[in-house]
């Protein structure tokens, strides 16, 4: 699938697909073998065949691109991490918070933010006011 495909037409990844995407975003494009080896410490129960099958499915959905120029196909995310996160967040705000960004932020601040993070958020908000 081409990168020119509208990002909104790419299906949302499942939780297991997001886990694989996180590794690809962090380490860059990889073959199924490289990806499997990279996640072994975190998920020793995950078989190579399972990783390969997930990659093939994700490629079919358009979530990944695949370079077939070498014997081992190399997979890469079709969207940048921040772009996908923004799209998922917009969807969640609509579905869970009735379109209210304020409701999302308030829910996140209740028990999900450390004091240090809260201070950083307050600083960002103050800087935004000055701009």
N, C-alpha and C positions, 0 to 999 in steps of 0.2 A: 504494500500500500504506500502510496506517495505521501511525502511530508506536506504536499500541497492540499491534502484533504482537510476540510474544515475541522478544527479542533473539537467543535461541539458534536461532530458526528462520531468521534471516537468514544466507544463505550467506557463507562467507569470501571476501573479495575477492582477485582475482588480483594479481600484482605491478603490472601496469599500472593496475589499478583503484585500488590503494593509492596510487600516484603522484598520481592525480587527486584522491583523497580528501584527501591531504595539502594540496594547494592549496586545496581547499574549506574545510578546517578552518582554515587560516591566513588566508584572505581572506574567508570567508563565502560565502553563496549566490551563484551566478553563472549566467548564461546560457552556452550552449555557446560562443558567440562570445567572451564575456569570458574564459572559462576558456582557450580556445585562445590568445587574445592574451597571457594571463598566462604561459603555459608556453612561449611561442615562444623566449625566450632560452635556456632549458634544453633544449628539444626542437624545434629548427627543422624537423626532418624530419617531425614529426607533423602530418598534414593535419587541417583543420577537420572534414571528414567523418568521420574516424576518432574524433576527440574526441566528436562528436555521437553516433556509433554506440555508443561506450563508455558515454556517459551514459544512452542509451536502454536499453541492456542492464542497466546497474547499477540503473536505476529498475525495470525488470522483475523483477530479483532481490530488490528491496526494500532495496538498499544505499543508494539515494538516494530522496529525496522530490522531487516536481516541482510547482511552482506554475504552473498553466496559466492564470492570470487575465490575463496579458498576452500580447501577440503572441509575444515571445520567452520560452519556458519558462525558469524559473529552478530550478536544481537545488541541493539541499542534502543533506548526509549525514543518514541516518536514525538514526545513532548518534553519540554524542559520541566524540571521539578516544580518551580514556582508557578508555571502556567497551569499545570495539572492541579496543584494544590488550590489555586485561586478558583478554578472551575468547580472543584469538589466543594469548596467552601461556599461558593455562591449557591450551589444546589442545596447544600445543607441549610443555609440561612432561609431559603425559600420553603423547604419542606418542614424544618424543625422549629424555626423561629418566625414563621409567617412573614418572611421578608425583612425582618428587623435586625439590622446589624447591631443596634444597641442591645437588644435582648441577648444576642450571641456573646457580646463582650461582657455583659453583666453576668451571664452564666459562667463564662470562663474565669472571671475574677473571683467568683464564689468558690473558694477551696481548691482551685487549680493553679494558683499563682503563688510563688514564694514571695517573701517580703522584698528580696533583692529584685525580682522580676517586676514587682509592683512599682518599686522606685524607678526602674528603668522605663516602665510604661508612662509613669507620671512625667519623667524628663522628656520623653518623646512628645507627649501631649503639650507640654510647655513650649518646646521648640517649635512645634507646629503652629501654636498660637502666635508666636513672634514672627513667623514667616508671612 
